[in-house]
């Protein structure tokens, strides 16, 4: 392998994910170093990591991964960090591409397309099939933000964006089943809400509605989920619902107050929606009448 300055350290944070970890580790067997931070798993995650040649570091459990990425990168020996989750794996084509890109001295990070699988199905829309994330980066130049679901800030001229091709992706088995969906909501929604409070943001019904409307537009109109059938519609619904729970947690952690300003806004919204409600009521009555 090349000198240490050009080496790649794969860093994985894991807790009770023995059923996912094996394929992830097999896909990065080419790396110079593999480090698994095991959050005191009660299954055999640590043993599986060791069987695949990984160095295992044990740590107390933590609900989200972002604050741990810098902690894990600090103990790595490689100049390049490849940050992965246990439910992700590298394609062979991507592995070859990353081995070549590590020679580039003009780059601080590589944005890798993430191909998301939800409920066992991949997305066809680029929004979820080629979702770019800066997952390989120089640890001396890039620091991961501690805010949940946040990404590091990297200058455009120092970031290399891989092309959108199926052979150059990280395959992400994001939500394999409903229990995993619920687990992700329970762990991330309150943490993300708390980070919003820590940033000094103040809950308002207006900001909640604007954000959720934007998420609905992105997932149901830009993402065109109907093209992927039921799995696609469920994917879009799950992602929008997650943000609903973030804002519900934000409201609750902010004190759960009912304000006059929020009430006025929601009443105005209700006034706008009232004709639609009345029309649906008439349609329902007519349907029941003709059904007799």
Phi and psi in degrees as GROMACS dihedral restraints (atoms count N, CA, C in turn):
[ dihedral_restraints ]
;  ai    aj    ak    al  type     phi  dphi    fc
    3     4     5     6     1   -74.1    20    10
    4     5     6     7     1   174.0    20    10
    6     7     8     9     1   -62.1    20    10
    7     8     9    10     1   169.9    20    10
    9    10    11    12     1   -59.3    20    10
   10    11    12    13     1   -33.6    20    10
   12    13    14    15     1   -62.4    20    10
   13    14    15    16     1   -20.9    20    10
   15    16    17    18     1  -111.2    20    10
   16    17    18    19     1     6.4    20    10
   18    19    20    21     1   -78.8    20    10
   19    20    21    22     1   159.0    20    10
   21    22    23    24     1  -117.3    20    10
   22    23    24    25     1   126.3    20    10
   24    25    26    27     1  -108.7    20    10
   25    26    27    28     1   120.9    20    10
   27    28    29    30     1   -86.4    20    10
   28    29    30    31     1   126.4    20    10
   30    31    32    33     1  -119.2    20    10
   31    32    33    34     1   123.0    20    10
   33    34    35    36     1  -129.3    20    10
   34    35    36    37     1   130.2    20    10
   36    37    38    39     1  -101.1    20    10
   37    38    39    40     1   131.6    20    10
   39    40    41    42     1  -141.8    20    10
   40    41    42    43     1   141.8    20    10
   42    43    44    45     1  -148.1    20    10
   43    44    45    46     1   116.4    20    10
   45    46    47    48     1    52.6    20    10
   46    47    48    49     1    49.7    20    10
   48    49    50    51     1  -128.6    20    10
   49    50    51    52     1    41.0    20    10
   51    52    53    54     1   -61.3    20    10
   52    53    54    55     1   -30.0    20    10
   54    55    56    57     1   -75.3    20    10
   55    56    57    58     1   -11.4    20    10
   57    58    59    60     1  -111.4    20    10
   58    59    60    61     1   -26.1    20    10
   60    61    62    63     1   -66.6    20    10
   61    62    63    64     1   -37.7    20    10
   63    64    65    66     1   -55.1    20    10
   64    65    66    67     1   -56.7    20    10
   66    67    68    69     1   -59.5    20    10
   67    68    69    70     1   -34.4    20    10
   69    70    71    72     1   -62.3    20    10
   70    71    72    73     1   -49.0    20    10
   72    73    74    75     1   -67.3    20    10
   73    74    75    76     1   -37.9    20    10
   75    76    77    78     1   -60.9    20    10
   76    77    78    79     1   -35.5    20    10
   78    79    80    81     1   -73.1    20    10
   79    80    81    82     1   -13.2    20    10
   81    82    83    84     1  -120.0    20    10
   82    83    84    85     1    23.4    20    10
   84    85    86    87     1   -61.4    20    10
   85    86    87    88     1   -19.7    20    10
   87    88    89    90     1   -77.0    20    10
   88    89    90    91     1   -13.7    20    10
   90    91    92    93     1   -70.4    20    10
   91    92    93    94     1   157.9    20    10
   93    94    95    96     1   -69.6    20    10
   94    95    96    97     1   -31.3    20    10
   96    97    98    99     1  -152.9    20    10
   97    98    99   100     1   142.0    20    10
   99   100   101   102     1  -127.4    20    10
  100   101   102   103     1   125.1    20    10
  102   103   104   105     1  -122.2    20    10
  103   104   105   106     1   128.8    20    10
  105   106   107   108     1  -114.6    20    10
  106   107   108   109     1   119.2    20    10
  108   109   110   111     1   -89.1    20    10
  109   110   111   112     1   107.3    20    10
  111   112   113   114     1   -93.2    20    10
  112   113   114   115     1   119.4    20    10
  114   115   116   117     1   -86.5    20    10
  115   116   117   118     1    59.8    20    10
  117   118   119   120     1    53.0    20    10
  118   119   120   121     1    53.7    20    10
  120   121   122   123     1   -63.4    20    10
  121   122   123   124     1   148.3    20    10
  123   124   125   126     1  -100.2    20    10
  124   125   126   127     1    -2.7    20    10
  126   127   128   129     1  -101.3    20    10
  127   128   129   130     1  -162.1    20    10
  129   130   131   132     1   -98.9    20    10
  130   131   132   133     1    33.8    20    10
  132   133   134   135     1   -57.3    20    10
  133   134   135   136     1   -46.1    20    10
  135   136   137   138     1   -62.6    20    10
  136   137   138   139     1   -40.2    20    10
  138   139   140   141     1   -65.3    20    10
  139   140   141   142     1   -41.8    20    10
  141   142   143   144     1   -63.4    20    10
  142   143   144   145     1   -40.6    20    10
  144   145   146   147     1   -61.1    20    10
  145   146   147   148     1   -44.1    20    10
  147   148   149   150     1   -66.2    20    10
  148   149   150   151     1   -37.3    20    10
  150   151   152   153     1   -61.8    20    10
  151   152   153   154     1   -27.8    20    10
  153   154   155   156     1   -94.6    20    10
  154   155   156   157     1    13.3    20    10
  156   157   158   159     1    82.4    20    10
  157   158   159   160     1    13.7    20    10
  159   160   161   162     1   -83.8    20    10
  160   161   162   163     1   149.1    20    10
  162   163   164   165     1   -85.6    20    10
  163   164   165   166     1   127.6    20    10
  165   166   167   168     1  -106.5    20    10
  166   167   168   169     1   128.8    20    10
  168   169   170   171     1  -116.2    20    10
  169   170   171   172     1   126.6    20    10
  171   172   173   174     1   -95.7    20    10
  172   173   174   175     1   136.4    20    10
  174   175   176   177     1  -141.8    20    10
  175   176   177   178     1   157.2    20    10
  177   178   179   180     1   -64.6    20    10
  178   179   180   181     1   148.7    20    10
  180   181   182   183     1   -57.7    20    10
  181   182   183   184     1   148.8    20    10
  183   184   185   186     1  -145.4    20    10
  184   185   186   187     1   138.5    20    10
  186   187   188   189     1   -69.7    20    10
  187   188   189   190     1   -28.7    20    10
  189   190   191   192     1  -129.2    20    10
  190   191   192   193     1   159.9    20    10
  192   193   194   195     1   -91.0    20    10
  193   194   195   196     1   -29.1    20    10
  195   196   197   198     1   -55.5    20    10
  196   197   198   199     1   -46.9    20    10
  198   199   200   201     1   -64.6    20    10
  199   200   201   202     1   -15.7    20    10
  201   202   203   204     1   -91.5    20    10
  202   203   204   205     1   -14.1    20    10
  204   205   206   207     1   -63.0    20    10
  205   206   207   208     1   -43.9    20    10
  207   208   209   210     1   -67.3    20    10
  208   209   210   211     1   -38.4    20    10
  210   211   212   213     1   -60.9    20    10
  211   212   213   214     1   -40.4    20    10
  213   214   215   216     1   -74.6    20    10
  214   215   216   217     1   -40.4    20    10
  216   217   218   219     1   -63.4    20    10
  217   218   219   220     1   -29.3    20    10
  219   220   221   222     1   -65.3    20    10
  220   221   222   223     1   -24.1    20    10
  222   223   224   225     1   -99.5    20    10
  223   224   225   226     1     1.3    20    10
  225   226   227   228     1   -79.5    20    10
  226   227   228   229     1   154.3    20    10
  228   229   230   231     1   -97.5    20    10
  229   230   231   232     1   -19.0    20    10
  231   232   233   234     1   -79.5    20    10
  232   233   234   235     1   152.8    20    10
  234   235   236   237     1   -72.5    20    10
  235   236   237   238     1   -36.3    20    10
  237   238   239   240     1   -97.4    20    10
  238   239   240   241     1   135.9    20    10
  240   241   242   243     1  -110.0    20    10
  241   242   243   244     1   130.3    20    10
  243   244   245   246     1  -111.9    20    10
  244   245   246   247     1   105.7    20    10
  246   247   248   249     1   -88.7    20    10
  247   248   249   250     1   122.5    20    10
  249   250   251   252     1  -130.3    20    10
  250   251   252   253     1   157.6    20    10
  252   253   254   255     1  -103.9    20    10
  253   254   255   256     1   156.4    20    10
  255   256   257   258     1   -60.4    20    10
  256   257   258   259     1   -23.6    20    10
  258   259   260   261     1   -92.9    20    10
  259   260   261   262     1    19.7    20    10
  261   262   263   264     1  -120.0    20    10
  262   263   264   265     1   156.7    20    10
  264   265   266   267     1  -150.0    20    10
  265   266   267   268     1   152.5    20    10
  267   268   269   270     1   -94.0    20    10
  268   269   270   271     1   133.8    20    10
  270   271   272   273     1   -75.5    20    10
  271   272   273   274     1   152.7    20    10
  273   274   275   276     1   -57.1    20    10
  274   275   276   277     1   -39.5    20    10
  276   277   278   279     1   -63.2    20    10
  277   278   279   280     1   -39.4    20    10
  279   280   281   282     1   -65.6    20    10
  280   281   282   283     1   -40.3    20    10
  282   283   284   285     1   -57.0    20    10
  283   284   285   286     1   -47.0    20    10
  285   286   287   288     1   -63.5    20    10
  286   287   288   289     1   -38.4    20    10
  288   289   290   291     1   -66.1    20    10
  289   290   291   292     1   -42.0    20    10
  291   292   293   294     1   -67.8    20    10
  292   293   294   295     1   -36.5    20    10
  294   295   296   297     1   -62.9    20    10
  295   296   297   298     1   -31.6    20    10
  297   298   299   300     1   -78.6    20    10
  298   299   300   301     1   -40.2    20    10
  300   301   302   303     1   -69.2    20    10
  301   302   303   304     1   -22.9    20    10
  303   304   305   306     1   -64.8    20    10
  304   305   306   307     1   -15.3    20    10
  306   307   308   309     1   -79.6    20    10
  307   308   309   310     1   -13.7    20    10
  309   310   311   312     1   -75.9    20    10
  310   311   312   313     1   117.6    20    10
  312   313   314   315     1   -86.5    20    10
  313   314   315   316     1    -8.9    20    10
  315   316   317   318     1   -92.1    20    10
  316   317   318   319     1     5.7    20    10
  318   319   320   321     1  -119.0    20    10
  319   320   321   322     1   146.4    20    10
  321   322   323   324     1  -108.1    20    10
  322   323   324   325     1   -20.8    20    10
  324   325   326   327     1  -158.9    20    10
  325   326   327   328     1   157.4    20    10
  327   328   329   330     1  -122.2    20    10
  328   329   330   331     1   122.6    20    10
  330   331   332   333     1   -86.2    20    10
  331   332   333   334     1   116.7    20    10
  333   334   335   336     1  -104.9    20    10
  334   335   336   337     1   130.2    20    10
  336   337   338   339     1   -64.2    20    10
  337   338   339   340     1   132.9    20    10
  339   340   341   342     1  -102.2    20    10
  340   341   342   343     1   121.6    20    10
  342   343   344   345     1   -95.3    20    10
  343   344   345   346     1   106.3    20    10
  345   346   347   348     1   -85.8    20    10
  346   347   348   349     1   127.4    20    10
  348   349   350   351     1  -104.4    20    10
  349   350   351   352     1   127.5    20    10
  351   352   353   354     1  -125.4    20    10
  352   353   354   355     1   128.7    20    10
  354   355   356   357     1    57.0    20    10
  355   356   357   358     1    30.4    20    10
  357   358   359   360     1    91.2    20    10
  358   359   360   361     1    -0.2    20    10
  360   361   362   363     1  -123.4    20    10
  361   362   363   364     1   138.4    20    10
  363   364   365   366     1   -81.0    20    10
  364   365   366   367     1   154.7    20    10
  366   367   368   369     1   -81.1    20    10
  367   368   369   370     1   147.6    20    10
  369   370   371   372     1   -95.6    20    10
  370   371   372   373     1   -24.7    20    10
  372   373   374   375     1   -78.0    20    10
  373   374   375   376     1   137.5    20    10
  375   376   377   378     1   -55.8    20    10
  376   377   378   379     1   -24.1    20    10
  378   379   380   381     1   -54.7    20    10
  379   380   381   382     1   -39.2    20    10
  381   382   383   384     1  -114.3    20    10
  382   383   384   385     1   -14.7    20    10
  384   385   386   387     1   -84.9    20    10
  385   386   387   388     1   -30.8    20    10
  387   388   389   390     1  -133.2    20    10
  388   389   390   391     1    58.1    20    10
  390   391   392   393     1   -81.9    20    10
  391   392   393   394     1   104.9    20    10
  393   394   395   396     1   -76.1    20    10
  394   395   396   397     1   132.9    20    10
  396   397   398   399     1  -137.1    20    10
  397   398   399   400     1   137.9    20    10
  399   400   401   402     1   -76.8    20    10
  400   401   402   403     1    79.1    20    10
  402   403   404   405     1   -91.6    20    10
  403   404   405   406     1   -20.8    20    10
  405   406   407   408     1  -111.7    20    10
  406   407   408   409     1   126.2    20    10
  408   409   410   411     1  -153.4    20    10
  409   410   411   412     1   158.1    20    10
  411   412   413   414     1   -77.7    20    10
  412   413   414   415     1   122.5    20    10
  414   415   416   417     1   -68.1    20    10
  415   416   417   418     1   -20.7    20    10
  417   418   419   420     1   -79.7    20    10
  418   419   420   421     1   -11.3    20    10
  420   421   422   423     1  -121.6    20    10
  421   422   423   424     1   -19.9    20    10
  423   424   425   426     1  -125.7    20    10
  424   425   426   427     1   134.7    20    10
  426   427   428   429     1  -121.0    20    10
  427   428   429   430     1   134.7    20    10
  429   430   431   432     1   -81.6    20    10
  430   431   432   433     1   132.8    20    10
  432   433   434   435     1   -68.6    20    10
  433   434   435   436     1   150.3    20    10
  435   436   437   438     1   -89.3    20    10
  436   437   438   439     1    -3.0    20    10
  438   439   440   441     1   -74.1    20    10
  439   440   441   442     1   132.1    20    10
  441   442   443   444     1   -56.3    20    10
  442   443   444   445     1   136.3    20    10
  444   445   446   447     1    64.0    20    10
  445   446   447   448     1    16.9    20    10
  447   448   449   450     1   -94.7    20    10
  448   449   450   451     1   159.5    20    10
  450   451   452   453     1  -121.4    20    10
  451   452   453   454     1   151.7    20    10
  453   454   455   456     1   -67.2    20    10
  454   455   456   457     1   152.3    20    10
  456   457   458   459     1   -90.1    20    10
  457   458   459   460     1   124.2    20    10
  459   460   461   462     1  -134.3    20    10
  460   461   462   463     1   134.5    20    10
  462   463   464   465     1   -60.6    20    10
  463   464   465   466     1   137.6    20    10
  465   466   467   468     1   -55.6    20    10
  466   467   468   469     1   -40.1    20    10
  468   469   470   471     1   -74.2    20    10
  469   470   471   472     1   -10.5    20    10
  471   472   473   474     1  -107.2    20    10
  472   473   474   475     1     6.7    20    10
  474   475   476   477     1  -114.5    20    10
  475   476   477   478     1   128.1    20    10
  477   478   479   480     1  -103.9    20    10
  478   479   480   481     1   123.4    20    10
  480   481   482   483     1   -99.2    20    10
  481   482   483   484     1   114.5    20    10
  483   484   485   486     1   -67.5    20    10
  484   485   486   487     1   148.6    20    10
  486   487   488   489     1   -65.7    20    10
  487   488   489   490     1   156.4    20    10
  489   490   491   492     1   -83.3    20    10
  490   491   492   493     1    88.3    20    10
  492   493   494   495     1  -136.2    20    10
  493   494   495   496     1   143.5    20    10
  495   496   497   498     1   -62.8    20    10
  496   497   498   499     1   -24.1    20    10
  498   499   500   501     1   -87.5    20    10
  499   500   501   502     1    -0.1    20    10
  501   502   503   504     1  -124.8    20    10
  502   503   504   505     1    46.2    20    10
  504   505   506   507     1  -127.0    20    10
  505   506   507   508     1   160.9    20    10
  507   508   509   510     1   -93.7    20    10
  508   509   510   511     1   121.5    20    10
  510   511   512   513     1   -83.7    20    10
  511   512   513   514     1   123.6    20    10
  513   514   515   516     1  -119.2    20    10
  514   515   516   517     1   108.6    20    10
  516   517   518   519     1   -81.0    20    10
  517   518   519   520     1    78.0    20    10
  519   520   521   522     1   -68.2    20    10
  520   521   522   523     1   -56.9    20    10
  522   523   524   525     1  -128.7    20    10
  523   524   525   526     1    94.9    20    10
  525   526   527   528     1   -76.4    20    10
  526   527   528   529     1   -27.1    20    10
  528   529   530   531     1  -156.8    20    10
  529   530   531   532     1   173.6    20    10
  531   532   533   534     1   -66.3    20    10
  532   533   534   535     1   -39.8    20    10
  534   535   536   537     1   -56.2    20    10
  535   536   537   538     1   -36.9    20    10
  537   538   539   540     1   -68.6    20    10
  538   539   540   541     1   -36.2    20    10
  540   541   542   543     1   -59.9    20    10
  541   542   543   544     1   -48.1    20    10
  543   544   545   546     1   -65.9    20    10
  544   545   546   547     1   -38.6    20    10
  546   547   548   549     1   -62.0    20    10
  547   548   549   550     1   -42.1    20    10
  549   550   551   552     1   -63.8    20    10
  550   551   552   553     1   -40.6    20    10
  552   553   554   555     1   -63.6    20    10
  553   554   555   556     1   -46.3    20    10
  555   556   557   558     1   -62.1    20    10
  556   557   558   559     1   -38.3    20    10
  558   559   560   561     1   -80.0    20    10
  559   560   561   562     1   -42.3    20    10
  561   562   563   564     1   -93.5    20    10
  562   563   564   565     1   -35.5    20    10
  564   565   566   567     1   -60.3    20    10
  565   566   567   568     1   -51.3    20    10
  567   568   569   570     1   -63.2    20    10
  568   569   570   571     1   -37.2    20    10
  570   571   572   573     1   -65.3    20    10
  571   572   573   574     1   -41.8    20    10
  573   574   575   576     1   -68.2    20    10
  574   575   576   577     1   -38.0    20    10
  576   577   578   579     1   -63.4    20    10
  577   578   579   580     1   -42.7    20    10
  579   580   581   582     1   -63.8    20    10
  580   581   582   583     1   -36.0    20    10
  582   583   584   585     1   -65.8    20    10
  583   584   585   586     1   -32.5    20    10
  585   586   587   588     1   -65.7    20    10
  586   587   588   589     1   -39.6    20    10
  588   589   590   591     1   -66.7    20    10
  589   590   591   592     1   -42.8    20    10
  591   592   593   594     1   -62.5    20    10
  592   593   594   595     1   -27.8    20    10
  594   595   596   597     1   -81.1    20    10
  595   596   597   598     1    -1.2    20    10
  597   598   599   600     1    87.6    20    10
  598   599   600   601     1    10.7    20    10
  600   601   602   603     1   -74.8    20    10
  601   602   603   604     1   146.9    20    10
  603   604   605   606     1  -115.3    20    10
  604   605   606   607     1   131.8    20    10
  606   607   608   609     1   -70.2    20    10
  607   608   609   610     1   133.9    20    10
  609   610   611   612     1  -140.6    20    10
  610   611   612   613     1   150.9    20    10
  612   613   614   615     1   -62.2    20    10
  613   614   615   616     1   -34.6    20    10
  615   616   617   618     1   -62.6    20    10
  616   617   618   619     1   -48.5    20    10
  618   619   620   621     1   -65.0    20    10
  619   620   621   622     1   -35.6    20    10
  621   622   623   624     1   -64.0    20    10
  622   623   624   625     1   -47.6    20    10
  624   625   626   627     1   -66.4    20    10
  625   626   627   628     1   -38.4    20    10
  627   628   629   630     1   -63.9    20    10
  628   629   630   631     1   -45.1    20    10
  630   631   632   633     1   -64.8    20    10
  631   632   633   634     1   -47.0    20    10
  633   634   635   636     1   -66.7    20    10
  634   635   636   637     1   -35.5    20    10
  636   637   638   639     1   -62.7    20    10
  637   638   639   640     1   -41.1    20    10
  639   640   641   642     1   -64.0    20    10
  640   641   642   643     1   -38.8    20    10
  642   643   644   645     1   -67.4    20    10
  643   644   645   646     1   -40.3    20    10
  645   646   647   648     1   -63.1    20    10
  646   647   648   649     1   -44.1    20    10
  648   649   650   651     1   -61.3    20    10
  649   650   651   652     1   -45.7    20    10
  651   652   653   654     1   -62.4    20    10
  652   653   654   655     1   -47.4    20    10
  654   655   656   657     1   -78.5    20    10
  655   656   657   658     1   -38.3    20    10
  657   658   659   660     1   -96.9    20    10
  658   659   660   661     1   -20.5    20    10
  660   661   662   663     1  -109.9    20    10
  661   662   663   664     1   -50.1    20    10
  663   664   665   666     1   -69.9    20    10
  664   665   666   667     1   -43.6    20    10
  666   667   668   669     1   -74.9    20    10
  667   668   669   670     1   -18.5    20    10
  669   670   671   672     1    46.0    20    10
  670   671   672   673     1    58.9    20    10
  672   673   674   675     1   -65.1    20    10
  673   674   675   676     1   -24.2    20    10
  675   676   677   678     1   -62.4    20    10
  676   677   678   679     1   -21.8    20    10
  678   679   680   681     1   -68.5    20    10
  679   680   681   682     1   -18.5    20    10
  681   682   683   684     1  -104.8    20    10
  682   683   684   685     1    17.5    20    10
  684   685   686   687     1    65.7    20    10
  685   686   687   688     1  -151.3    20    10
  687   688   689   690     1   -59.3    20    10
  688   689   690   691     1   -45.1    20    10
  690   691   692   693     1   -57.7    20    10
  691   692   693   694     1   -36.3    20    10
  693   694   695   696     1   -67.7    20    10
  694   695   696   697     1   -43.9    20    10
  696   697   698   699     1   -65.3    20    10
  697   698   699   700     1   -40.0    20    10
  699   700   701   702     1   -65.5    20    10
  700   701   702   703     1   -39.1    20    10
  702   703   704   705     1   -58.6    20    10
  703   704   705   706     1   -50.0    20    10
  705   706   707   708     1   -62.0    20    10
  706   707   708   709     1   -41.9    20    10
  708   709   710   711     1   -64.6    20    10
  709   710   711   712     1   -42.2    20    10
  711   712   713   714     1   -62.9    20    10
  712   713   714   715     1   -43.2    20    10
  714   715   716   717     1   -68.7    20    10
  715   716   717   718     1   -38.4    20    10
  717   718   719   720     1   -67.9    20    10
  718   719   720   721     1   -42.2    20    10
  720   721   722   723     1   -61.2    20    10
  721   722   723   724     1   -35.8    20    10
  723   724   725   726     1   -57.9    20    10
  724   725   726   727     1   -46.2    20    10
  726   727   728   729     1   -68.1    20    10
  727   728   729   730     1   -30.8    20    10
  729   730   731   732     1   -60.7    20    10
  730   731   732   733     1   -43.9    20    10
  732   733   734   735     1   -69.0    20    10
  733   734   735   736     1   -31.8    20    10
  735   736   737   738     1   -60.5    20    10
  736   737   738   739     1   -45.7    20    10
  738   739   740   741     1   -72.6    20    10
  739   740   741   742     1   -32.4    20    10
  741   742   743   744     1   -63.0    20    10
  742   743   744   745     1   -42.5    20    10
  744   745   746   747     1   -67.8    20    10
  745   746   747   748     1   -36.5    20    10
  747   748   749   750     1   -60.5    20    10
  748   749   750   751     1   -46.4    20    10
  750   751   752   753     1   -62.2    20    10
  751   752   753   754     1   -46.2    20    10
  753   754   755   756     1   -66.0    20    10
  754   755   756   757     1   -45.3    20    10
  756   757   758   759     1   -69.7    20    10
  757   758   759   760     1   -21.4    20    10
  759   760   761   762     1   -80.9    20    10
  760   761   762   763     1    -1.7    20    10
  762   763   764   765     1   120.0    20    10
  763   764   765   766     1   -11.7    20    10
  765   766   767   768     1    62.6    20    10
  766   767   768   769     1    37.6    20    10
  768   769   770   771     1   -85.8    20    10
  769   770   771   772     1   144.7    20    10
  771   772   773   774     1  -101.8    20    10
  772   773   774   775     1   119.6    20    10
  774   775   776   777     1  -110.3    20    10
  775   776   777   778     1   157.5    20    10
  777   778   779   780     1   -64.9    20    10
  778   779   780   781     1   -37.5    20    10
  780   781   782   783     1   -64.9    20    10
  781   782   783   784     1   -42.9    20    10
  783   784   785   786     1   -64.5    20    10
  784   785   786   787     1   -41.2    20    10
  786   787   788   789     1   -61.8    20    10
  787   788   789   790     1   -43.2    20    10
  789   790   791   792     1   -62.8    20    10
  790   791   792   793     1   -44.2    20    10
  792   793   794   795     1   -61.8    20    10
  793   794   795   796     1   -45.9    20    10
  795   796   797   798     1   -69.2    20    10
  796   797   798   799     1   -33.0    20    10
  798   799   800   801     1   -66.7    20    10
  799   800   801   802     1   -40.5    20    10
  801   802   803   804     1   -63.6    20    10
  802   803   804   805     1   -39.9    20    10
  804   805   806   807     1   -63.5    20    10
  805   806   807   808     1   -41.8    20    10
  807   808   809   810     1   -62.9    20    10
  808   809   810   811     1   -36.9    20    10
  810   811   812   813     1   -63.9    20    10
  811   812   813   814     1   -38.6    20    10
  813   814   815   816     1   -67.5    20    10
  814   815   816   817     1   -37.5    20    10
  816   817   818   819     1   -83.4    20    10
  817   818   819   820     1   -11.2    20    10
  819   820   821   822     1   -59.3    20    10
  820   821   822   823     1   -43.4    20    10
  822   823   824   825     1   -58.3    20    10
  823   824   825   826     1   -38.1    20    10
  825   826   827   828     1   -64.6    20    10
  826   827   828   829     1   -41.7    20    10
  828   829   830   831     1   -62.7    20    10
  829   830   831   832     1   -41.6    20    10
  831   832   833   834     1   -66.3    20    10
  832   833   834   835     1   -39.2    20    10
  834   835   836   837     1   -62.9    20    10
  835   836   837   838     1   -42.8    20    10
  837   838   839   840     1   -64.4    20    10
  838   839   840   841     1   -36.2    20    10
  840   841   842   843     1   -64.2    20    10
  841   842   843   844     1   -42.6    20    10
  843   844   845   846     1   -65.0    20    10
  844   845   846   847     1   -42.7    20    10
  846   847   848   849     1   -62.6    20    10
  847   848   849   850     1   -39.2    20    10
  849   850   851   852     1   -66.0    20    10
  850   851   852   853     1   -42.7    20    10
  852   853   854   855     1   -63.5    20    10
  853   854   855   856     1   -42.6    20    10
  855   856   857   858     1   -64.2    20    10
  856   857   858   859     1   -40.9    20    10
  858   859   860   861     1   -62.2    20    10
  859   860   861   862     1   -43.3    20    10
  861   862   863   864     1   -65.4    20    10
  862   863   864   865     1   -34.1    20    10
  864   865   866   867     1   -68.2    20    10
  865   866   867   868     1   -47.7    20    10
  867   868   869   870     1   -73.4    20    10
  868   869   870   871     1   -19.0    20    10
  870   871   872   873     1   -76.8    20    10
  871   872   873   874     1   -18.9    20    10
